[in-house]
């Protein structure tokens, strides 16, 4: 994203939309990393507690089997 596109976005859509878009694009990788870490932690905790999880679900959520 170059400066001309950013200026055009602010002029056409307003400052709040431009800031929200910038933050979502910038933070997407960190959010995905946090989500993966939470899923790993969920698996580790359930293993320690002896609870079986269904990890073959299509929506990446863990369900107790």
C-alpha positions, 0 to 999 in steps of 0.5 A: 500500500503506497501513500497515494492509495492511503490518501485516496482511501482517507479522502473517499472513506474517511479517517476512521475507516482508513485507520481500522483497515490499516490496523486490521491489515497490520495485526492480522499475522499477530492475531493468527499467531495468538489463535494458533497458540491458544489452540495448542494450549487447549490441546496441551491442557486437555491432554493433561486432564485426560479429555479427548478433543475432536480436532478434525472439525472443519471450523478449527474449534475444538469440541469435547468428544 
